[in-house]
Amino acid sequence: MAGAEKRQKKPKKAETTDIKEYLKQLPPPPEEHTYELKMEKRVKRMLEEEKKKKTKKTPSSRPPL
């Protein structure tokens, strides 16, 4: 029964180092703070655009006759 030997499993340390190396190659994840700043800018821009649309619609922006 010499041919029926069990296979040896790979050590887990090798797997974790491979994962760590892979993660090092990836770009860093975006930080929450930068995401919040980006969203704040987007909201401000949207509010300004809506304000401009409202001022165009109202006839009060014209001088009286």
CHARMM internal coordinates of N, CA and C (Angstrom, degrees):
IC EDIT
DIST 1 N 1 CA 1.4395
DIST 1 CA 1 C 1.5317
ANGL 1 N 1 CA 1 C 111.53
DIST 1 C 2 N 1.2567
ANGL 1 CA 1 C 2 N 117.59
DIHE 1 N 1 CA 1 C 2 N 33.47
DIST 2 N 2 CA 1.4535
ANGL 1 C 2 N 2 CA 121.39
DIHE 1 CA 1 C 2 N 2 CA 179.88
DIST 2 CA 2 C 1.5189
ANGL 2 N 2 CA 2 C 111.10
DIHE 1 C 2 N 2 CA 2 C -71.84
DIST 2 C 3 N 1.3420
ANGL 2 CA 2 C 3 N 118.23
DIHE 2 N 2 CA 2 C 3 N -25.88
DIST 3 N 3 CA 1.4640
ANGL 2 C 3 N 3 CA 121.49
DIHE 2 CA 2 C 3 N 3 CA -178.04
DIST 3 CA 3 C 1.5142
ANGL 3 N 3 CA 3 C 113.72
DIHE 2 C 3 N 3 CA 3 C -80.52
DIST 3 C 4 N 1.3167
ANGL 3 CA 3 C 4 N 119.27
DIHE 3 N 3 CA 3 C 4 N -11.44
DIST 4 N 4 CA 1.4677
ANGL 3 C 4 N 4 CA 122.49
DIHE 3 CA 3 C 4 N 4 CA -176.87
DIST 4 CA 4 C 1.5178
ANGL 4 N 4 CA 4 C 111.73
DIHE 3 C 4 N 4 CA 4 C -98.24
DIST 4 C 5 N 1.3251
ANGL 4 CA 4 C 5 N 116.70
DIHE 4 N 4 CA 4 C 5 N 42.65
DIST 5 N 5 CA 1.4703
ANGL 4 C 5 N 5 CA 119.74
DIHE 4 CA 4 C 5 N 5 CA 179.04
DIST 5 CA 5 C 1.5303
ANGL 5 N 5 CA 5 C 109.68
DIHE 4 C 5 N 5 CA 5 C -79.05
DIST 5 C 6 N 1.3041
ANGL 5 CA 5 C 6 N 115.69
DIHE 5 N 5 CA 5 C 6 N 150.63
DIST 6 N 6 CA 1.4628
ANGL 5 C 6 N 6 CA 120.38
DIHE 5 CA 5 C 6 N 6 CA 179.03
DIST 6 CA 6 C 1.5347
ANGL 6 N 6 CA 6 C 110.00
DIHE 5 C 6 N 6 CA 6 C -78.36
DIST 6 C 7 N 1.3400
ANGL 6 CA 6 C 7 N 114.31
DIHE 6 N 6 CA 6 C 7 N 147.77
DIST 7 N 7 CA 1.4558
ANGL 6 C 7 N 7 CA 119.18
DIHE 6 CA 6 C 7 N 7 CA 176.29
DIST 7 CA 7 C 1.5227
ANGL 7 N 7 CA 7 C 109.18
DIHE 6 C 7 N 7 CA 7 C -77.15
DIST 7 C 8 N 1.3057
ANGL 7 CA 7 C 8 N 114.61
DIHE 7 N 7 CA 7 C 8 N 146.79
DIST 8 N 8 CA 1.4596
ANGL 7 C 8 N 8 CA 119.15
DIHE 7 CA 7 C 8 N 8 CA 175.90
DIST 8 CA 8 C 1.5280
ANGL 8 N 8 CA 8 C 108.84
DIHE 7 C 8 N 8 CA 8 C -89.18
DIST 8 C 9 N 1.3091
ANGL 8 CA 8 C 9 N 115.33
DIHE 8 N 8 CA 8 C 9 N 134.61
DIST 9 N 9 CA 1.4538
ANGL 8 C 9 N 9 CA 120.29
DIHE 8 CA 8 C 9 N 9 CA 178.29
DIST 9 CA 9 C 1.5155
ANGL 9 N 9 CA 9 C 109.61
DIHE 8 C 9 N 9 CA 9 C -78.93
DIST 9 C 10 N 1.3449
ANGL 9 CA 9 C 10 N 115.20
DIHE 9 N 9 CA 9 C 10 N 153.12
DIST 10 N 10 CA 1.4566
ANGL 9 C 10 N 10 CA 119.55
DIHE 9 CA 9 C 10 N 10 CA 176.48
DIST 10 CA 10 C 1.5215
ANGL 10 N 10 CA 10 C 108.91
DIHE 9 C 10 N 10 CA 10 C -70.27
DIST 10 C 11 N 1.2883
ANGL 10 CA 10 C 11 N 117.44
DIHE 10 N 10 CA 10 C 11 N 143.70
DIST 11 N 11 CA 1.4684
ANGL 10 C 11 N 11 CA 118.40
DIHE 10 CA 10 C 11 N 11 CA 177.66
DIST 11 CA 11 C 1.5257
ANGL 11 N 11 CA 11 C 110.33
DIHE 10 C 11 N 11 CA 11 C -67.93
DIST 11 C 12 N 1.3326
ANGL 11 CA 11 C 12 N 116.62
DIHE 11 N 11 CA 11 C 12 N 144.98
DIST 12 N 12 CA 1.4553
ANGL 11 C 12 N 12 CA 121.42
DIHE 11 CA 11 C 12 N 12 CA -177.11
DIST 12 CA 12 C 1.5253
ANGL 12 N 12 CA 12 C 111.94
DIHE 11 C 12 N 12 CA 12 C -68.20
DIST 12 C 13 N 1.2947
ANGL 12 CA 12 C 13 N 117.83
DIHE 12 N 12 CA 12 C 13 N -25.94
DIST 13 N 13 CA 1.4558
ANGL 12 C 13 N 13 CA 120.37
DIHE 12 CA 12 C 13 N 13 CA 179.83
DIST 13 CA 13 C 1.5230
ANGL 13 N 13 CA 13 C 110.89
DIHE 12 C 13 N 13 CA 13 C -62.47
DIST 13 C 14 N 1.2827
ANGL 13 CA 13 C 14 N 117.98
DIHE 13 N 13 CA 13 C 14 N -36.78
DIST 14 N 14 CA 1.4599
ANGL 13 C 14 N 14 CA 121.07
DIHE 13 CA 13 C 14 N 14 CA 179.57
DIST 14 CA 14 C 1.5256
ANGL 14 N 14 CA 14 C 109.93
DIHE 13 C 14 N 14 CA 14 C -65.25
DIST 14 C 15 N 1.3207
ANGL 14 CA 14 C 15 N 117.88
DIHE 14 N 14 CA 14 C 15 N -38.37
DIST 15 N 15 CA 1.4537
ANGL 14 C 15 N 15 CA 121.36
DIHE 14 CA 14 C 15 N 15 CA 179.73
DIST 15 CA 15 C 1.5250
ANGL 15 N 15 CA 15 C 110.80
DIHE 14 C 15 N 15 CA 15 C -66.56
DIST 15 C 16 N 1.3177
ANGL 15 CA 15 C 16 N 116.81
DIHE 15 N 15 CA 15 C 16 N -43.45
DIST 16 N 16 CA 1.4580
ANGL 15 C 16 N 16 CA 119.39
DIHE 15 CA 15 C 16 N 16 CA -178.09
DIST 16 CA 16 C 1.5271
ANGL 16 N 16 CA 16 C 110.81
DIHE 15 C 16 N 16 CA 16 C -67.05
DIST 16 C 17 N 1.3161
ANGL 16 CA 16 C 17 N 118.80
DIHE 16 N 16 CA 16 C 17 N -36.06
DIST 17 N 17 CA 1.4645
ANGL 16 C 17 N 17 CA 119.76
DIHE 16 CA 16 C 17 N 17 CA 178.54
DIST 17 CA 17 C 1.5223
ANGL 17 N 17 CA 17 C 109.84
DIHE 16 C 17 N 17 CA 17 C -68.39
DIST 17 C 18 N 1.3246
ANGL 17 CA 17 C 18 N 118.07
DIHE 17 N 17 CA 17 C 18 N -35.57
DIST 18 N 18 CA 1.4595
ANGL 17 C 18 N 18 CA 120.30
DIHE 17 CA 17 C 18 N 18 CA 176.96
DIST 18 CA 18 C 1.5214
ANGL 18 N 18 CA 18 C 110.46
DIHE 17 C 18 N 18 CA 18 C -63.88
DIST 18 C 19 N 1.3017
ANGL 18 CA 18 C 19 N 117.04
DIHE 18 N 18 CA 18 C 19 N -41.69
DIST 19 N 19 CA 1.4624
ANGL 18 C 19 N 19 CA 121.23
DIHE 18 CA 18 C 19 N 19 CA 179.28
DIST 19 CA 19 C 1.5240
ANGL 19 N 19 CA 19 C 110.04
DIHE 18 C 19 N 19 CA 19 C -65.55
DIST 19 C 20 N 1.3133
ANGL 19 CA 19 C 20 N 117.22
DIHE 19 N 19 CA 19 C 20 N -42.91
DIST 20 N 20 CA 1.4604
ANGL 19 C 20 N 20 CA 120.88
DIHE 19 CA 19 C 20 N 20 CA 179.52
DIST 20 CA 20 C 1.5227
ANGL 20 N 20 CA 20 C 110.80
DIHE 19 C 20 N 20 CA 20 C -62.45
DIST 20 C 21 N 1.3139
ANGL 20 CA 20 C 21 N 116.84
DIHE 20 N 20 CA 20 C 21 N -41.02
DIST 21 N 21 CA 1.4630
ANGL 20 C 21 N 21 CA 120.17
DIHE 20 CA 20 C 21 N 21 CA 178.79
DIST 21 CA 21 C 1.5251
ANGL 21 N 21 CA 21 C 110.37
DIHE 20 C 21 N 21 CA 21 C -64.99
DIST 21 C 22 N 1.3133
ANGL 21 CA 21 C 22 N 116.98
DIHE 21 N 21 CA 21 C 22 N -39.46
DIST 22 N 22 CA 1.4655
ANGL 21 C 22 N 22 CA 121.13
DIHE 21 CA 21 C 22 N 22 CA 178.70
DIST 22 CA 22 C 1.5227
ANGL 22 N 22 CA 22 C 110.70
DIHE 21 C 22 N 22 CA 22 C -64.50
DIST 22 C 23 N 1.3248
ANGL 22 CA 22 C 23 N 116.42
DIHE 22 N 22 CA 22 C 23 N -42.27
DIST 23 N 23 CA 1.4627
ANGL 22 C 23 N 23 CA 120.41
DIHE 22 CA 22 C 23 N 23 CA 179.86
DIST 23 CA 23 C 1.5228
ANGL 23 N 23 CA 23 C 111.60
DIHE 22 C 23 N 23 CA 23 C -66.39
DIST 23 C 24 N 1.3108
ANGL 23 CA 23 C 24 N 117.73
DIHE 23 N 23 CA 23 C 24 N -31.44
DIST 24 N 24 CA 1.4592
ANGL 23 C 24 N 24 CA 121.05
DIHE 23 CA 23 C 24 N 24 CA 177.76
DIST 24 CA 24 C 1.5270
ANGL 24 N 24 CA 24 C 110.84
DIHE 23 C 24 N 24 CA 24 C -65.98
DIST 24 C 25 N 1.3307
ANGL 24 CA 24 C 25 N 117.41
DIHE 24 N 24 CA 24 C 25 N -30.88
DIST 25 N 25 CA 1.4607
ANGL 24 C 25 N 25 CA 121.33
DIHE 24 CA 24 C 25 N 25 CA -178.78
DIST 25 CA 25 C 1.5278
ANGL 25 N 25 CA 25 C 111.75
DIHE 24 C 25 N 25 CA 25 C -74.05
DIST 25 C 26 N 1.3215
ANGL 25 CA 25 C 26 N 117.17
DIHE 25 N 25 CA 25 C 26 N -27.11
DIST 26 N 26 CA 1.4604
ANGL 25 C 26 N 26 CA 120.97
DIHE 25 CA 25 C 26 N 26 CA -178.29
DIST 26 CA 26 C 1.5231
ANGL 26 N 26 CA 26 C 110.69
DIHE 25 C 26 N 26 CA 26 C -74.37
DIST 26 C 27 N 1.3399
ANGL 26 CA 26 C 27 N 117.28
DIHE 26 N 26 CA 26 C 27 N 151.43
DIST 27 N 27 CA 1.4655
ANGL 26 C 27 N 27 CA 118.58
DIHE 26 CA 26 C 27 N 27 CA 175.85
DIST 27 CA 27 C 1.5208
ANGL 27 N 27 CA 27 C 109.81
DIHE 26 C 27 N 27 CA 27 C -68.82
DIST 27 C 28 N 1.3202
ANGL 27 CA 27 C 28 N 117.80
DIHE 27 N 27 CA 27 C 28 N 154.11
DIST 28 N 28 CA 1.4716
ANGL 27 C 28 N 28 CA 119.48
DIHE 27 CA 27 C 28 N 28 CA -178.86
DIST 28 CA 28 C 1.5218
ANGL 28 N 28 CA 28 C 110.47
DIHE 27 C 28 N 28 CA 28 C -65.59
DIST 28 C 29 N 1.3148
ANGL 28 CA 28 C 29 N 117.46
DIHE 28 N 28 CA 28 C 29 N 146.32
DIST 29 N 29 CA 1.4640
ANGL 28 C 29 N 29 CA 120.05
DIHE 28 CA 28 C 29 N 29 CA 179.23
DIST 29 CA 29 C 1.5259
ANGL 29 N 29 CA 29 C 110.56
DIHE 28 C 29 N 29 CA 29 C -67.83
DIST 29 C 30 N 1.3247
ANGL 29 CA 29 C 30 N 117.91
DIHE 29 N 29 CA 29 C 30 N 149.07
DIST 30 N 30 CA 1.4735
ANGL 29 C 30 N 30 CA 119.44
DIHE 29 CA 29 C 30 N 30 CA -179.95
DIST 30 CA 30 C 1.5231
ANGL 30 N 30 CA 30 C 110.59
DIHE 29 C 30 N 30 CA 30 C -65.73
DIST 30 C 31 N 1.2993
ANGL 30 CA 30 C 31 N 114.67
DIHE 30 N 30 CA 30 C 31 N 139.69
DIST 31 N 31 CA 1.4585
ANGL 30 C 31 N 31 CA 119.25
DIHE 30 CA 30 C 31 N 31 CA -179.52
DIST 31 CA 31 C 1.5230
ANGL 31 N 31 CA 31 C 108.98
DIHE 30 C 31 N 31 CA 31 C -79.92
DIST 31 C 32 N 1.3001
ANGL 31 CA 31 C 32 N 116.33
DIHE 31 N 31 CA 31 C 32 N 152.79
DIST 32 N 32 CA 1.4657
ANGL 31 C 32 N 32 CA 120.88
DIHE 31 CA 31 C 32 N 32 CA -178.20
DIST 32 CA 32 C 1.5213
ANGL 32 N 32 CA 32 C 111.28
DIHE 31 C 32 N 32 CA 32 C -63.47
DIST 32 C 33 N 1.3085
ANGL 32 CA 32 C 33 N 116.39
DIHE 32 N 32 CA 32 C 33 N -36.81
DIST 33 N 33 CA 1.4657
ANGL 32 C 33 N 33 CA 119.91
DIHE 32 CA 32 C 33 N 33 CA -177.14
DIST 33 CA 33 C 1.5278
ANGL 33 N 33 CA 33 C 110.47
DIHE 32 C 33 N 33 CA 33 C -63.82
DIST 33 C 34 N 1.3145
ANGL 33 CA 33 C 34 N 117.29
DIHE 33 N 33 CA 33 C 34 N -45.09
DIST 34 N 34 CA 1.4590
ANGL 33 C 34 N 34 CA 120.22
DIHE 33 CA 33 C 34 N 34 CA -179.88
DIST 34 CA 34 C 1.5232
ANGL 34 N 34 CA 34 C 110.07
DIHE 33 C 34 N 34 CA 34 C -64.89
DIST 34 C 35 N 1.3147
ANGL 34 CA 34 C 35 N 116.77
DIHE 34 N 34 CA 34 C 35 N -36.84
DIST 35 N 35 CA 1.4617
ANGL 34 C 35 N 35 CA 120.43
DIHE 34 CA 34 C 35 N 35 CA 177.75
DIST 35 CA 35 C 1.5241
ANGL 35 N 35 CA 35 C 110.60
DIHE 34 C 35 N 35 CA 35 C -64.05
DIST 35 C 36 N 1.3360
ANGL 35 CA 35 C 36 N 116.05
DIHE 35 N 35 CA 35 C 36 N -42.40
DIST 36 N 36 CA 1.4617
ANGL 35 C 36 N 36 CA 120.12
DIHE 35 CA 35 C 36 N 36 CA 179.25
DIST 36 CA 36 C 1.5215
ANGL 36 N 36 CA 36 C 111.09
DIHE 35 C 36 N 36 CA 36 C -62.77
DIST 36 C 37 N 1.3163
ANGL 36 CA 36 C 37 N 116.91
DIHE 36 N 36 CA 36 C 37 N -42.19
DIST 37 N 37 CA 1.4606
ANGL 36 C 37 N 37 CA 120.16
DIHE 36 CA 36 C 37 N 37 CA 178.90
DIST 37 CA 37 C 1.5242
ANGL 37 N 37 CA 37 C 110.99
DIHE 36 C 37 N 37 CA 37 C -63.11
DIST 37 C 38 N 1.2924
ANGL 37 CA 37 C 38 N 115.79
DIHE 37 N 37 CA 37 C 38 N -40.98
DIST 38 N 38 CA 1.4615
ANGL 37 C 38 N 38 CA 120.68
DIHE 37 CA 37 C 38 N 38 CA 179.06
DIST 38 CA 38 C 1.5238
ANGL 38 N 38 CA 38 C 110.27
DIHE 37 C 38 N 38 CA 38 C -61.92
DIST 38 C 39 N 1.3311
ANGL 38 CA 38 C 39 N 116.29
DIHE 38 N 38 CA 38 C 39 N -44.06
DIST 39 N 39 CA 1.4632
ANGL 38 C 39 N 39 CA 119.95
DIHE 38 CA 38 C 39 N 39 CA -179.11
DIST 39 CA 39 C 1.5368
ANGL 39 N 39 CA 39 C 111.03
DIHE 38 C 39 N 39 CA 39 C -67.96
DIST 39 C 40 N 1.3212
ANGL 39 CA 39 C 40 N 117.59
DIHE 39 N 39 CA 39 C 40 N -36.55
DIST 40 N 40 CA 1.4653
ANGL 39 C 40 N 40 CA 120.69
DIHE 39 CA 39 C 40 N 40 CA 177.37
DIST 40 CA 40 C 1.5222
ANGL 40 N 40 CA 40 C 110.48
DIHE 39 C 40 N 40 CA 40 C -61.42
DIST 40 C 41 N 1.3158
ANGL 40 CA 40 C 41 N 116.79
DIHE 40 N 40 CA 40 C 41 N -43.83
DIST 41 N 41 CA 1.4594
ANGL 40 C 41 N 41 CA 120.56
DIHE 40 CA 40 C 41 N 41 CA 178.52
DIST 41 CA 41 C 1.5192
ANGL 41 N 41 CA 41 C 110.53
DIHE 40 C 41 N 41 CA 41 C -61.69
DIST 41 C 42 N 1.3076
ANGL 41 CA 41 C 42 N 116.26
DIHE 41 N 41 CA 41 C 42 N -41.78
DIST 42 N 42 CA 1.4635
ANGL 41 C 42 N 42 CA 120.95
DIHE 41 CA 41 C 42 N 42 CA -179.42
DIST 42 CA 42 C 1.5316
ANGL 42 N 42 CA 42 C 110.73
DIHE 41 C 42 N 42 CA 42 C -63.74
DIST 42 C 43 N 1.3284
ANGL 42 CA 42 C 43 N 116.62
DIHE 42 N 42 CA 42 C 43 N -43.23
DIST 43 N 43 CA 1.4651
ANGL 42 C 43 N 43 CA 120.69
DIHE 42 CA 42 C 43 N 43 CA -179.79
DIST 43 CA 43 C 1.5279
ANGL 43 N 43 CA 43 C 109.96
DIHE 42 C 43 N 43 CA 43 C -65.57
DIST 43 C 44 N 1.3186
ANGL 43 CA 43 C 44 N 118.18
DIHE 43 N 43 CA 43 C 44 N -43.00
DIST 44 N 44 CA 1.4602
ANGL 43 C 44 N 44 CA 121.09
DIHE 43 CA 43 C 44 N 44 CA 178.90
DIST 44 CA 44 C 1.5252
ANGL 44 N 44 CA 44 C 110.94
DIHE 43 C 44 N 44 CA 44 C -60.82
DIST 44 C 45 N 1.3202
ANGL 44 CA 44 C 45 N 116.52
DIHE 44 N 44 CA 44 C 45 N -42.61
DIST 45 N 45 CA 1.4533
ANGL 44 C 45 N 45 CA 120.86
DIHE 44 CA 44 C 45 N 45 CA 178.92
DIST 45 CA 45 C 1.5280
ANGL 45 N 45 CA 45 C 110.92
DIHE 44 C 45 N 45 CA 45 C -62.69
DIST 45 C 46 N 1.3286
ANGL 45 CA 45 C 46 N 116.29
DIHE 45 N 45 CA 45 C 46 N -42.39
DIST 46 N 46 CA 1.4654
ANGL 45 C 46 N 46 CA 120.21
DIHE 45 CA 45 C 46 N 46 CA 178.87
DIST 46 CA 46 C 1.5310
ANGL 46 N 46 CA 46 C 110.89
DIHE 45 C 46 N 46 CA 46 C -63.01
DIST 46 C 47 N 1.3270
ANGL 46 CA 46 C 47 N 117.35
DIHE 46 N 46 CA 46 C 47 N -42.43
DIST 47 N 47 CA 1.4606
ANGL 46 C 47 N 47 CA 120.98
DIHE 46 CA 46 C 47 N 47 CA 179.48
DIST 47 CA 47 C 1.5299
ANGL 47 N 47 CA 47 C 111.32
DIHE 46 C 47 N 47 CA 47 C -63.78
DIST 47 C 48 N 1.3230
ANGL 47 CA 47 C 48 N 117.05
DIHE 47 N 47 CA 47 C 48 N -40.39
DIST 48 N 48 CA 1.4608
ANGL 47 C 48 N 48 CA 120.37
DIHE 47 CA 47 C 48 N 48 CA 178.25
DIST 48 CA 48 C 1.5233
ANGL 48 N 48 CA 48 C 111.12
DIHE 47 C 48 N 48 CA 48 C -64.08
DIST 48 C 49 N 1.3332
ANGL 48 CA 48 C 49 N 116.61
DIHE 48 N 48 CA 48 C 49 N -41.05
DIST 49 N 49 CA 1.4616
ANGL 48 C 49 N 49 CA 120.19
DIHE 48 CA 48 C 49 N 49 CA 179.29
DIST 49 CA 49 C 1.5272
ANGL 49 N 49 CA 49 C 110.53
DIHE 48 C 49 N 49 CA 49 C -64.32
DIST 49 C 50 N 1.3272
ANGL 49 CA 49 C 50 N 117.45
DIHE 49 N 49 CA 49 C 50 N -41.85
DIST 50 N 50 CA 1.4622
ANGL 49 C 50 N 50 CA 120.49
DIHE 49 CA 49 C 50 N 50 CA 178.73
DIST 50 CA 50 C 1.5340
ANGL 50 N 50 CA 50 C 110.89
DIHE 49 C 50 N 50 CA 50 C -65.43
DIST 50 C 51 N 1.3101
ANGL 50 CA 50 C 51 N 116.49
DIHE 50 N 50 CA 50 C 51 N -37.97
DIST 51 N 51 CA 1.4617
ANGL 50 C 51 N 51 CA 120.60
DIHE 50 CA 50 C 51 N 51 CA 178.87
DIST 51 CA 51 C 1.5242
ANGL 51 N 51 CA 51 C 109.99
DIHE 50 C 51 N 51 CA 51 C -64.05
DIST 51 C 52 N 1.3208
ANGL 51 CA 51 C 52 N 117.13
DIHE 51 N 51 CA 51 C 52 N -41.48
DIST 52 N 52 CA 1.4579
ANGL 51 C 52 N 52 CA 121.02
DIHE 51 CA 51 C 52 N 52 CA 178.27
DIST 52 CA 52 C 1.5255
ANGL 52 N 52 CA 52 C 110.98
DIHE 51 C 52 N 52 CA 52 C -63.81
DIST 52 C 53 N 1.3275
ANGL 52 CA 52 C 53 N 116.56
DIHE 52 N 52 CA 52 C 53 N -40.16
DIST 53 N 53 CA 1.4647
ANGL 52 C 53 N 53 CA 120.58
DIHE 52 CA 52 C 53 N 53 CA 179.34
DIST 53 CA 53 C 1.5268
ANGL 53 N 53 CA 53 C 110.37
DIHE 52 C 53 N 53 CA 53 C -63.90
DIST 53 C 54 N 1.3293
ANGL 53 CA 53 C 54 N 116.62
DIHE 53 N 53 CA 53 C 54 N -41.10
DIST 54 N 54 CA 1.4679
ANGL 53 C 54 N 54 CA 120.71
DIHE 53 CA 53 C 54 N 54 CA -179.43
DIST 54 CA 54 C 1.5205
ANGL 54 N 54 CA 54 C 110.95
DIHE 53 C 54 N 54 CA 54 C -65.74
DIST 54 C 55 N 1.3100
ANGL 54 CA 54 C 55 N 117.90
DIHE 54 N 54 CA 54 C 55 N -40.60
DIST 55 N 55 CA 1.4615
ANGL 54 C 55 N 55 CA 120.66
DIHE 54 CA 54 C 55 N 55 CA -179.20
DIST 55 CA 55 C 1.5208
ANGL 55 N 55 CA 55 C 110.88
DIHE 54 C 55 N 55 CA 55 C -68.30
DIST 55 C 56 N 1.3000
ANGL 55 CA 55 C 56 N 118.34
DIHE 55 N 55 CA 55 C 56 N -31.32
DIST 56 N 56 CA 1.4596
ANGL 55 C 56 N 56 CA 121.06
DIHE 55 CA 55 C 56 N 56 CA 177.05
DIST 56 CA 56 C 1.5274
ANGL 56 N 56 CA 56 C 111.23
DIHE 55 C 56 N 56 CA 56 C -69.96
DIST 56 C 57 N 1.3125
ANGL 56 CA 56 C 57 N 117.91
DIHE 56 N 56 CA 56 C 57 N -34.99
DIST 57 N 57 CA 1.4617
ANGL 56 C 57 N 57 CA 122.35
DIHE 56 CA 56 C 57 N 57 CA -177.27
DIST 57 CA 57 C 1.5211
ANGL 57 N 57 CA 57 C 112.20
DIHE 56 C 57 N 57 CA 57 C -75.42
DIST 57 C 58 N 1.3030
ANGL 57 CA 57 C 58 N 118.34
DIHE 57 N 57 CA 57 C 58 N -34.58
DIST 58 N 58 CA 1.4727
ANGL 57 C 58 N 58 CA 120.54
DIHE 57 CA 57 C 58 N 58 CA -175.51
DIST 58 CA 58 C 1.5192
ANGL 58 N 58 CA 58 C 110.42
DIHE 57 C 58 N 58 CA 58 C -79.51
DIST 58 C 59 N 1.3173
ANGL 58 CA 58 C 59 N 117.63
DIHE 58 N 58 CA 58 C 59 N 134.01
DIST 59 N 59 CA 1.4710
ANGL 58 C 59 N 59 CA 120.10
DIHE 58 CA 58 C 59 N 59 CA 179.51
DIST 59 CA 59 C 1.5298
ANGL 59 N 59 CA 59 C 111.99
DIHE 58 C 59 N 59 CA 59 C -80.16
DIST 59 C 60 N 1.3018
ANGL 59 CA 59 C 60 N 118.60
DIHE 59 N 59 CA 59 C 60 N -3.65
DIST 60 N 60 CA 1.4647
ANGL 59 C 60 N 60 CA 121.38
DIHE 59 CA 59 C 60 N 60 CA -179.18
DIST 60 CA 60 C 1.5215
ANGL 60 N 60 CA 60 C 111.77
DIHE 59 C 60 N 60 CA 60 C -70.21
DIST 60 C 61 N 1.3072
ANGL 60 CA 60 C 61 N 118.32
DIHE 60 N 60 CA 60 C 61 N -16.03
DIST 61 N 61 CA 1.4418
ANGL 60 C 61 N 61 CA 120.23
DIHE 60 CA 60 C 61 N 61 CA 179.80
DIST 61 CA 61 C 1.5273
ANGL 61 N 61 CA 61 C 111.07
DIHE 60 C 61 N 61 CA 61 C -74.79
DIST 61 C 62 N 1.3535
ANGL 61 CA 61 C 62 N 117.46
DIHE 61 N 61 CA 61 C 62 N -16.83
DIST 62 N 62 CA 1.4681
ANGL 61 C 62 N 62 CA 121.37
DIHE 61 CA 61 C 62 N 62 CA 177.79
DIST 62 CA 62 C 1.5344
ANGL 62 N 62 CA 62 C 109.55
DIHE 61 C 62 N 62 CA 62 C -81.24
DIST 62 C 63 N 1.3114
ANGL 62 CA 62 C 63 N 116.40
DIHE 62 N 62 CA 62 C 63 N 149.56
DIST 63 N 63 CA 1.4776
ANGL 62 C 63 N 63 CA 118.38
DIHE 62 CA 62 C 63 N 63 CA 176.11
DIST 63 CA 63 C 1.5281
ANGL 63 N 63 CA 63 C 109.55
DIHE 62 C 63 N 63 CA 63 C -73.17
DIST 63 C 64 N 1.3169
ANGL 63 CA 63 C 64 N 117.61
DIHE 63 N 63 CA 63 C 64 N 147.45
DIST 64 N 64 CA 1.4861
ANGL 63 C 64 N 64 CA 120.28
DIHE 63 CA 63 C 64 N 64 CA -179.03
DIST 64 CA 64 C 1.5134
ANGL 64 N 64 CA 64 C 110.84
DIHE 63 C 64 N 64 CA 64 C -67.39
DIST 64 C 65 N 1.3340
ANGL 64 CA 64 C 65 N 117.36
DIHE 64 N 64 CA 64 C 65 N 152.42
DIST 65 N 65 CA 1.4601
ANGL 64 C 65 N 65 CA 122.16
DIHE 64 CA 64 C 65 N 65 CA -179.89
DIST 65 CA 65 C 1.4897
ANGL 65 N 65 CA 65 C 113.26
DIHE 64 C 65 N 65 CA 65 C -84.35
END
COOR INIT
IC SEED 1 N 1 CA 1 C
IC BUILD
